[in-house]
Amino acid sequence: MGVGDGEPAVRARDLTKTYGDLRAVDRVTIGVDQGDVYGLLGPNGAGKTTFMRMLFGLIRPNSGDIQLGGTPVQSDPVGALTRVAGFVETPRFYPYLSGRANLELLARLDGGDSMQRIDEALDVVQLADRAADRVRAYSYGMVQRLGVAGALLRNPKLLILDEPTNGLDPAGIRDMKALVHRLAAEDITILLSSHNMGEVDEICTKVAIMRRGRLAFDGSMLELRGRADTATRRLDTTDNTEALSLVHGRPGVTRAELRDGVVTFDADDRTVEHISRELVTAGLAIRTLNAPTTALETLFFRLTEPGHHEDAA
């Protein structure tokens, strides 16, 4: 069947993978609809890459099942991976060959009309002008984009990308984000993993957040944004012990504590305005009061920190 025939692009049910006593993926159930830009988010070690490897059939789950386009990966990997492409971790190429020569090798291995797609793929990832250069002269971001070009040779309906911006400089991150947006506009379903909440917020329509192999959240970005009503604040005053006493227990404030000599707490903007006035009234001068993380990032840290037990949405 393959991806693109009306079935969900990805359906994983009760997926579990263990390594000895370590449960790398623990009873994960997610569904990726066709047309989604779906982010698999979590800190390093959360189980994202293990999950990706099971999608490609590179490792077998201990229990549960995966279907790509309605076809089970475990019993029919060739059929399931029809029009599925991507990479897990960093794509690898022969450094002494040109970008085009590397893609030609991939096209010969893949067969079909892949060879005729090379020019188009190079154009899409904006490497046409560097196609004749040896890969050893490419930046890390260019290698990542060449990896996407190699995936596009299969004319995929589902593109799987593992940490596509990891290790990139700001310009490379910008280019990769723009590339994902262009591919999504071409009606390609995209499943990407990341540990960066801001990146997922800019790119994805849906997101699953993993913590220690389990899901802490699964839903739309709109729903996640609706739950992100407070941000972590960092407050430094002329008397932080007194400031903590004033902040602690106040309505709208959570997780207030003295950390590294300054007060940190979670609160929304309106609550912060009230606290600011009360600090001045109490005779405390505010040296700094800022939000080092956004409300979404604060929610992400809450969902993935040790001791969190909230059920997935």
C-alpha positions as a printed Julia matrix, in Angstrom:
313×3 Matrix{Float64}:
  0.0    0.0     0.0
  2.56   2.58    1.14
  2.02   6.11    2.37
 -0.46   8.22    0.49
 -3.55   6.0     0.19
 -5.9    7.55    2.74
 -4.47   5.8     5.8
 -2.63   7.74    8.55
  0.98   8.33    7.55
  2.2    6.84   10.85
  0.36   4.83   13.45
  2.33   3.42   16.39
  0.47   1.51   19.1
  1.85   0.53   22.52
  5.37   0.61   21.12
  8.0   -0.61   23.58
 11.74  -1.13   23.22
 13.98  -2.25   26.06
 17.72  -2.67   26.43
 18.21  -4.77   29.55
 16.57  -2.8    32.37
 16.35   0.37   30.28
 12.96   1.07   28.69
 14.08   3.34   25.85
 10.52   3.53   24.47
  7.7    2.67   26.85
  4.19   1.95   25.49
  4.13   4.89   23.07
  1.02   5.39   20.93
  0.93   8.19   18.35
 -0.77   8.9    15.04
  0.53  11.17   12.29
 -2.08  12.18    9.72
 -1.19  12.85    6.13
 -0.19  16.47    5.66
  1.0   16.91    9.26
  4.28  18.52   10.19
  4.65  16.47   13.35
  7.33  17.16   15.92
  8.7   14.48   18.23
 10.13  16.57   21.03
 12.14  15.71   24.09
 15.51  16.13   25.81
 18.45  14.01   24.8
 17.88  10.42   25.95
 14.09  10.71   25.85
 13.78   7.89   23.28
 13.25   9.9    20.09
 16.01   8.31   18.01
 15.06   4.8    19.15
 11.49   5.52   18.05
 12.75   6.76   14.65
 14.87   3.65   14.17
 11.84   1.44   14.76
  9.88   3.4    12.13
 12.51   2.54    9.53
 12.66  -1.1    10.64
 16.29  -0.68   11.73
 15.47  -2.17   15.14
 12.53  -4.3    16.21
 10.26  -3.33   19.1
  9.8   -5.72   22.0
  6.06  -5.18   21.75
  3.53  -3.04   19.94
  3.17  -2.39   16.24
  3.92   0.3    13.66
  2.05   0.98   10.45
  3.15   3.39    7.74
  0.31   4.24    5.4
 -1.62   1.29    6.81
  1.13  -1.25    6.1
  2.83  -2.93    9.1
  6.56  -2.29    9.3
  7.36  -5.53   11.14
  5.76  -7.96    8.68
  6.11  -6.0     5.42
  8.98  -3.53    5.71
  9.44  -3.12    1.95
  5.78  -2.3     1.41
  5.6   -0.06    4.47
  8.62   1.99    3.42
  7.35   2.67   -0.09
  7.49   6.47   -0.55
  9.02   6.9     2.91
 12.46   8.49    3.2
 14.67  10.38    5.6
 17.59   9.84    7.92
 18.3    8.97   11.52
 21.12  10.96   13.13
 23.61  12.58   10.7
 23.44  11.59    7.0
 26.69  10.07    5.71
 28.31  10.66    2.31
 31.59   9.92    0.57
 33.6   13.09    1.31
 35.9   12.71   -1.73
 32.94  12.69   -4.15
 30.84  15.64   -5.21
 27.34  16.21   -3.9
 25.92  15.21   -7.28
 28.06  12.04   -7.47
 26.85  10.99   -4.03
 23.24  11.46   -5.11
 23.9    9.49   -8.3
 25.12   6.56   -6.19
 21.98   6.71   -4.08
 19.81   6.91   -7.21
 21.44   3.79   -8.68
 20.8    1.9    -5.47
 17.18   3.04   -5.28
 16.38   2.49   -8.96
 13.18   3.68  -10.62
 13.19   7.29  -11.76
 15.42   8.5    -8.92
 18.21   9.53  -11.31
 15.84  11.95  -13.05
 15.05  13.63   -9.72
 18.59  14.7    -8.85
 18.45  18.18  -10.39
 15.07  18.91   -8.83
 16.23  17.68   -5.41
 19.35  19.85   -5.55
 17.21  22.85   -6.47
 14.78  22.24   -3.6
 17.57  22.13   -0.99
 19.37  25.04   -2.69
 22.57  23.17   -3.45
 22.46  23.27   -7.25
 25.33  25.77   -7.38
 27.52  23.56   -5.14
 26.59  20.2    -6.68
 29.99  19.79   -8.36
 31.93  20.48   -5.15
 33.3   17.63   -3.06
 31.28  16.96    0.07
 34.4   17.45    2.22
 34.11  21.17    1.36
 30.49  21.36    2.56
 29.46  22.95    5.81
 27.57  20.8     8.32
 24.34  22.49    7.29
 24.99  21.72    3.63
 25.54  18.05    4.48
 22.2   18.04    6.31
 20.49  19.54    3.26
 22.21  17.05    0.97
 20.74  14.34    3.2
 17.29  15.79    2.57
 18.04  15.87   -1.17
 18.94  12.17   -1.02
 15.63  11.46    0.68
 13.73  13.44   -1.95
 15.05  11.18   -4.71
 12.43   8.63   -3.59
  9.63  11.16   -4.16
  8.44  10.51   -0.59
  5.01  11.16    0.85
  6.46  10.78    4.36
  9.79  12.4     5.24
 11.41  11.47    8.58
 14.13  13.77    9.91
 16.08  13.15   13.11
 17.29  16.41   14.74
 17.68  18.15   11.34
 19.05  21.39   12.87
 21.33  19.78   15.46
 24.82  21.27   15.3
 23.9   23.97   12.8
 24.87  27.62   13.12
 22.07  30.25   13.09
 22.21  30.58    9.28
 22.01  26.81    8.85
 19.06  26.6    11.25
 17.27  29.33    9.3
 17.88  27.51    6.01
 16.69  24.17    7.38
 13.5   25.7     8.8
 12.79  27.34    5.45
 13.38  24.02    3.69
 10.93  22.18    5.96
  8.3   24.85    5.26
  8.84  24.46    1.5
  8.55  20.68    1.69
  5.38  20.88    3.78
  3.89  23.17    1.13
  4.53  20.36   -1.41
  2.08  18.11    0.49
  4.81  15.98    2.07
  4.03  14.67    5.55
  6.98  15.42    7.82
  7.91  13.74   11.09
 10.91  15.36   12.74
 12.56  14.93   16.11
 14.0   17.81   18.09
 14.99  18.87   21.59
 14.28  22.55   20.84
 10.82  23.83   21.78
 11.24  27.08   19.85
 12.17  25.2    16.69
  9.13  22.93   16.91
  6.87  25.9    17.64
  7.97  27.58   14.4
  7.75  24.5    12.18
  5.21  21.96   13.43
  1.42  21.68   13.43
  1.34  18.82   15.94
  3.74  17.6    18.59
  4.44  14.68   20.9
  6.67  15.36   23.9
  8.65  12.42   25.23
 10.17  11.99   28.68
 12.23   8.92   29.53
 10.64   6.86   26.8
  7.02   7.81   27.56
  4.67  10.46   26.22
  4.12  13.54   28.37
  1.98  15.29   25.73
  0.46  14.49   22.34
 -1.67  17.03   20.5
 -1.76  20.11   18.31
  0.59  23.06   18.7
 -2.52  25.2    19.23
 -3.49  23.04   22.21
  0.03  23.13   23.61
  0.2   26.91   23.31
 -3.12  27.12   25.16
 -1.57  25.31   28.11
  1.56  27.48   28.13
  0.22  30.39   30.17
  3.19  31.06   32.44
  6.9   31.58   31.93
  9.83  31.14   34.29
 10.98  34.5    35.7
 14.35  35.45   37.13
 14.28  38.18   39.79
 17.22  39.94   41.44
 16.57  42.64   44.05
 18.39  44.39   46.86
 17.09  41.7    49.26
 16.28  38.44   47.55
 15.37  36.62   50.74
 12.64  39.16   51.42
 11.66  39.11   47.75
 11.19  35.34   47.9
  8.94  35.72   50.95
  6.82  38.24   49.05
  6.61  36.09   45.9
  6.16  32.69   47.54
  2.55  31.59   47.93
  1.15  34.47   45.94
 -1.84  33.58   43.69
 -0.67  32.91   40.15
  2.88  32.0    41.23
  4.34  28.48   41.2
  7.78  26.98   41.8
  9.17  30.02   43.63
 12.65  29.39   45.01
 16.03  30.97   45.64
 18.41  29.61   43.03
 22.02  30.71   42.6
 21.35  33.77   44.72
 18.34  35.03   42.74
 14.61  34.34   42.92
 13.04  32.18   40.21
  9.33  31.56   39.82
  6.68  30.81   37.2
  3.96  33.39   36.55
  2.04  35.1    33.76
  2.61  38.71   32.71
 -0.23  40.19   34.76
  0.97  38.51   37.95
  4.48  39.82   37.31
  3.12  43.36   37.0
  1.48  43.07   40.44
  4.63  41.59   41.97
  6.74  44.43   40.57
  4.55  47.04   42.24
  4.54  45.15   45.55
  8.34  44.87   45.54
  8.7   48.63   45.13
  6.08  49.28   47.81
  8.04  47.01   50.16
 11.12  49.15   49.56
 13.0   46.64   47.4
 14.86  47.86   44.34
 14.61  45.55   41.32
 17.98  44.96   39.69
 16.7   42.52   37.05
 13.37  40.87   36.29
 13.27  38.88   33.1
 11.98  35.7    31.48
 14.95  33.59   30.31
 12.53  31.09   28.75
  9.25  31.5    26.89
  5.98  30.15   28.26
  6.23  27.22   25.83
  9.78  26.42   26.91
  8.71  26.61   30.56
  5.9   24.14   29.87
  8.33  21.86   28.04
 10.68  21.83   31.03
  7.77  21.05   33.34
  6.63  18.15   31.18
 10.08  16.62   30.84
 11.64  17.25   34.24
 12.03  14.41   36.77
  8.95  13.87   38.91
  6.43  14.92   36.28
  3.45  12.56   36.2
  0.86  14.38   34.1
 -0.89  12.12   31.63
 -0.47  12.75   27.93
 -3.21  14.84   26.48
